[in-house]
Amino acid sequence: MSISRRSLIKNSAIAAVLLGIKNSAIAKAVERTGIKDFYKDDFRIGTALSTSTLMKNNEALLALVAREFNAITPENCMKWEALKPKDKEWDWTAADKFVEFGQKNNMYIVGHNLVWHSQVPEDVFKNEKGGAISKENLTLKMQNHITNLVSRYKGKIHAWDVVNEAVEDDGSWRKSPWHNIMGENFIAQAFHIANDVDSKAHLIYNDYNTESPAKRNFIVDMVKRFKKQGVPIHGVGMQEHLSIDGPGVAEIEATLIALAGAGVRAHITELDVDVLPSVWNLPTAEVSTRFEYTPERDPYIKGLPKNTEEKLAKRYEEIFKVYLKHHDKIERVTLWGTADSETWLNDFPIRGRTNYPLLFDRKLAPKPAYFRLLDLKK
Ligand code: XIL
């Protein structure tokens, strides 16, 4: 049959509307079909849910997420500072809503994250008097945090980003407070603690720029060492905060192959494709990075030119071709958000720009890149 699934969906949706069969099986089937169904034999397709989507119960966006995706990650609401703000009790409101939504929709639920140097109150790294905390006491705090969080959602959260961003781009340990106080062993310890609490959860090390050779090699060596030492690590998250111009897909492919060789599953954890001019040398996702706003750095306020929209669609296509080629190594492909209106890249690393990195536009309509990804599965 030459008719594409895309036109079939479009046509049946139109037919259903014309015939007024709102509740018929066909209308329901059309409603339920999303990109996740096209890729169901390859890997899960996920998205990140923002705290505001959850707390304001953004019905339009949540309905879109339920139709299109079968995996979810909390964009912010499970981070340390959100769950356990300085001097306050644990606040589970948004995190509970997140897990409930995932369960209701039968989704693969990812916890993000347990141990990170960002979005963690500074006092975590201090003793009661505000001085330097001892290694033992920081270890206890870490143990307490992981235990509380993982046990609350035991059996509900399928995978945890256990440690986030512990490696520098040049292939060395990041000198974070965790590293400086506990030593490099903090990573293995975090994995052991998480595994002791929920031995069935899939445990991930997550980082950005995993395509760059120095960082890739360092992470792969760490994984191999962990495997030898019996550290319970099951996956590595490639964040994939990419730009429209790079890195080349050959580097992405090399990382997928190297991770499989080290015996872990690859997770694409935070995919987005920045279309705005880059004013710095290296792509980075280090969240503290800031640059000044100038109008030249924000050229698409009124909309994305057709040729850039096409370039973005092609970029998504080349990236997904590599994922498809290595689908056997990939557990899921998660985008860092659903619609361009909510992407963190409107504010990172320059506040207040208009970016277009995701698959749905500001009106929640699928973009050309989305259809290009469906076409790959025709
Ligand atoms: C980002 C969120 O999207 C923003 O809303 C927040 O202000 C900063 O963090 N790597 C990660 C994610 O692991 O948690 C970050 O998320 C993006 C970079």
Boltz pocket constraint, residues with backbone or C-beta under 6 A from the ligand:
constraints:
  - pocket:
      binder: B
      contacts: [[A, 75], [A, 76], [A, 164], [A, 239], [A, 270], [A, 285], [A, 286], [A, 287], [A, 344]]
      max_distance: 6.0
